[in-house]
Amino acid sequence: MHRVLKLKHSKGPSRPQRIILMGTPGCGKEKYAQRVADEYQLVYIQVTQLLKDAVRREGTSSFAQDLA
């Protein structure tokens, strides 16, 4: 994993490194993502929480009420 995260020297514009973890529910993606973020000093973003927050802020539907 360390070799994948090494920054390459390039003359192009630099962009932050992105890692996407995929797997079945309950397989430990969140735990693994937090460990990788801690080890390589990356920012851990939980997309499901971002989506829930956006729905709560903008939504007045029953779905938004259920999330609150």
Rosetta constraint file for C-alpha pairs under 8 A:
AtomPair CA 1 CA 5 HARMONIC 6.62 0.50
AtomPair CA 2 CA 6 HARMONIC 6.51 0.50
AtomPair CA 5 CA 17 HARMONIC 7.54 0.50
AtomPair CA 10 CA 14 HARMONIC 7.97 0.50
AtomPair CA 21 CA 29 HARMONIC 6.36 0.50
AtomPair CA 21 CA 33 HARMONIC 7.35 0.50
AtomPair CA 22 CA 29 HARMONIC 7.10 0.50
AtomPair CA 23 CA 27 HARMONIC 6.54 0.50
AtomPair CA 23 CA 29 HARMONIC 6.87 0.50
AtomPair CA 28 CA 32 HARMONIC 6.16 0.50
AtomPair CA 29 CA 33 HARMONIC 5.94 0.50
AtomPair CA 30 CA 34 HARMONIC 6.19 0.50
AtomPair CA 31 CA 35 HARMONIC 6.38 0.50
AtomPair CA 32 CA 36 HARMONIC 6.20 0.50
AtomPair CA 33 CA 37 HARMONIC 6.06 0.50
AtomPair CA 33 CA 44 HARMONIC 6.95 0.50
AtomPair CA 34 CA 38 HARMONIC 6.11 0.50
AtomPair CA 34 CA 44 HARMONIC 6.39 0.50
AtomPair CA 35 CA 39 HARMONIC 6.08 0.50
AtomPair CA 36 CA 40 HARMONIC 6.09 0.50
AtomPair CA 36 CA 42 HARMONIC 7.62 0.50
AtomPair CA 37 CA 41 HARMONIC 5.41 0.50
AtomPair CA 37 CA 42 HARMONIC 4.43 0.50
AtomPair CA 37 CA 43 HARMONIC 6.00 0.50
AtomPair CA 37 CA 44 HARMONIC 5.86 0.50
AtomPair CA 38 CA 42 HARMONIC 6.61 0.50
AtomPair CA 46 CA 50 HARMONIC 6.63 0.50
AtomPair CA 47 CA 51 HARMONIC 6.26 0.50
AtomPair CA 48 CA 52 HARMONIC 6.19 0.50
AtomPair CA 49 CA 53 HARMONIC 6.12 0.50
AtomPair CA 50 CA 54 HARMONIC 6.23 0.50
AtomPair CA 51 CA 55 HARMONIC 6.24 0.50
AtomPair CA 52 CA 56 HARMONIC 6.17 0.50
AtomPair CA 52 CA 67 HARMONIC 6.85 0.50
AtomPair CA 53 CA 57 HARMONIC 6.19 0.50
AtomPair CA 54 CA 58 HARMONIC 6.08 0.50
AtomPair CA 54 CA 59 HARMONIC 7.90 0.50
AtomPair CA 55 CA 59 HARMONIC 5.10 0.50
AtomPair CA 55 CA 64 HARMONIC 5.69 0.50
AtomPair CA 56 CA 60 HARMONIC 7.76 0.50
AtomPair CA 56 CA 64 HARMONIC 5.24 0.50
AtomPair CA 56 CA 65 HARMONIC 7.27 0.50
AtomPair CA 56 CA 67 HARMONIC 6.85 0.50
AtomPair CA 56 CA 68 HARMONIC 6.34 0.50
AtomPair CA 59 CA 64 HARMONIC 5.38 0.50
AtomPair CA 59 CA 65 HARMONIC 7.96 0.50
AtomPair CA 60 CA 64 HARMONIC 5.98 0.50
AtomPair CA 60 CA 65 HARMONIC 6.82 0.50
AtomPair CA 61 CA 65 HARMONIC 6.40 0.50
AtomPair CA 62 CA 66 HARMONIC 6.15 0.50
AtomPair CA 63 CA 67 HARMONIC 6.51 0.50
AtomPair CA 64 CA 68 HARMONIC 6.52 0.50
